Amino acid sequence: MSKNRAPTRLPASKTGPLSPAAAVLSILRKLADASADGIALTDGAGTLLLASPRLGEMFGYDPAELVGSPVELLIPSDLRVAHRGHLASYARRPVPRPMGKGLRLVGLRKDQTTFPAQISLSPAPAEVGQFIVAVIRDVTQLVLLEDQAPAAVAETFRIRADYQLHDIVVSKLFAAGLILQAAADQPADAARQAILEAADQLDDTISDIRDAAFRMNIARCPP
């Protein structure tokens, strides 16, 4: 991270009555805190602005240590050049998707040990810039299952599909929340447009859940 540029920081939570914008941010923090998977929010340059407790636990850091650090801190040094390429590619086409599709991704803990990771990225545009929501999980047990039990491939595929749905839902909720947070401090006309945009995000999320439930029901039905 450049020493000449301070990282964009999300405002810290405060005691006492919350403004509408702070209330939305509080909800986003609670969503991140409650997640069984690691959640990170970065700016377009890859600086960590928010790190959930589970993310810190997964990588061996206090979450506060991670805020303001480059996301490359969590990537083995020999993979960082490739990561920069992935980041540049994502910036050109920022759509919700798994990171490194078809590749086995690796996370680097504070103690320099590594683990297989699954990472999903989703853009979260806001008035002050472009953010990226990342949902990260340790898939050590899933990889072992895939490697040791070929018959379990169908089951691991279903589990990964469930993970992907979860990641999409979390990312879209974060995106909608950031839009609403910005809307809280805008003039009425701009706020109305932002609220409609957030409603579209939530509508898309409901459609994703409905489609996934339909596919699951079809898969469970006997031929």
N, C-alpha and C positions, 0 to 999 in steps of 0.2 A: 504494500500500500504506500502511496506517495506520502512523504513527510510534509509536503506543502499543501495537502488538501485534507481537511478534517472530514471524516466519514459522515454521511447523512445519518442522523440518529432518530429513532422514534422517540417521542416524548415519554418520559418516565411517568408511571402512574402516581397519583397524588391522593392524599387523604382528603376527606370532605366532599361536598357536592361536585359531581362531574359535569363538565360541559357535554353537549351531545357528541362532539368529536372524541372526547376522552372516554365517553361511555362506550362508543363503538370499539375504540382501541382496547379497552378493558375486556370486552367480549372476545376480541381476537387473541389477547394474551391468555385468557382462560381456555380458549379452544386449543392453543398450543400447549398449555400446561397439562391439559387432560389427555392429550394424544399419547397412545402407546408407541407411536413411531416418532422419530426425530423430525422436527419442523424447523426450517430455517427460512428467513427472509433476507434476500440480498438486494443490493442495488445493481444497476447495469454493469458496473465494473467488477462485480463479484465480491463486494465487501459485505460481511455479515452485519445485518442491522437487528436481527432478532434470532435468538437460539433458544429452543424449548428445553425444559429440564431433561427430557428423554434424550435429546441430541447431545447435551453435555455428558450425560451418563454413558451413552454409547461410545463416545470418543474419549472419555476420561477427563473432561474439563468441567470446571464451573461454568455455567452458561455465560456469566458476566465476562469471563476471560475471552470468549469468542467474539463478543460484540465489538465491531470495529476492526476485526482481523480479516484478512483475505480468506476466502473459502478454500484456497489452495493449501491452507494449513492442514486441512483434513484429507489431503490426497498425497499418496507416496510421491517422492521427488521425481522418480523416473516416469511418472504418468502426467506430470504437470504441463508439459509442452502439449501433449495430446488434449488435456483438459482445456487449455487456452483456445485450441482449435474448435473444440465442441462449444465453448462459450461464444466465440465469434460466430459460429454457424447458427447458434440459437438466437443470437441478437438479430440476425438477418431474417429469421423466421420464428418469431416467438409464439409458439402455440403449445398447448398442453401436450406433453409426451414423455415417455420414459427416456432417461438419459442413457446414451450409449447402447441403444437397442441392439440386441444380438451379441453384446460383449459382456464379460463378467467384470463388474466394477469393484473397486477395492477402496475401503476406507482406512485411514491412518489414525490410530489412537495417539494420545499424548505420550504414552510410553513407547511409541514407535512400533508397536505390534499392528498387524493389519487384519481385516476381516472382509468377507464378501458382502457387498452392499447392493441394494436396489434403490434407485433414485428416480423420482418423478419430478418434472419441472412444469411450472405453469406461470405465464406472465400475469402480472398484477399492475396494470397501468394506473397511475394516480396523477393528480394535478402537479405534484412536485417532481415527477420523474417516473421512470420505468423500474418496477420492482420485479423480482422473481421469487416465487414460492417454491421451495424444495421440500419434498417429503422423503425422508431417508430411513431405511430400515436395515438391520443386520439380518442377512438371510443365510447365515452359516448352516443352520439345521436344514433349511430347504435345499441348499446345494448338496449337502451330504445325502439327503434322500434321493435327489436326482442322480447322483453319481453311483450310489450303492444299490438302488432298487429300480431297474429299468421299468418294472411293472407299475411303478408309482408315477410315471411321467404324466399320465392323464390327471392324477390327483394334484400334482405340483402345478400343472397348467391351470387347474381350477383355482388353486390358492393364489397364484400370481394374478389371475383375472380379478379375483376378489380384492387383492391389494391395489390393483390399478383403479378399480372403481372407488375404493376408499380415498386414494390419492387425488383423484379428480374432484371428488366431493369436497375434501379439505381445501384444495387449492382454490376452487371456485368460491367457497365460503370466505376465504381470506381475501380474494379479489373483490367480492361484493362488499366486504367489510371496509376495505381501504377506500373504495369508491364512496361509501356512506360517510366515512370519517371525513373525507375532503368536502363532501356535500354539506356537512353540518356548519361549516364556516363560510359558505358561499351565499351570494344573493339568491333570492327566491327562484328566479328563472333558471339559473345555472344549477341550483340545488335540485330542482324538479327534474332536469335532464339527467343529472347524475343518479338520482333515485330510480328513474326509469331504466337506466343502464344496469344498476344493481339488481333490479327486478328481473331483467333479462338473464343475468348471471344465475339467479336463483331458479328461474324457470328452466334454464338449461340443465341445472343440477337435478331438478325433479325429473326431467326427461331421461337423464342418464340413469338414475336409480330405477325408473319404471322399465326402461329397456333392459337393464341388467336383470331385474326380477323376472321379466318375461323370458329371457334366455335361460335363466336357471330353472324355471318351471318346465320349459320345453325339454331341457336336458334330463330332468327327473322323470318325465313321462315315459312309460314303457312303450316300445315300438308296436 
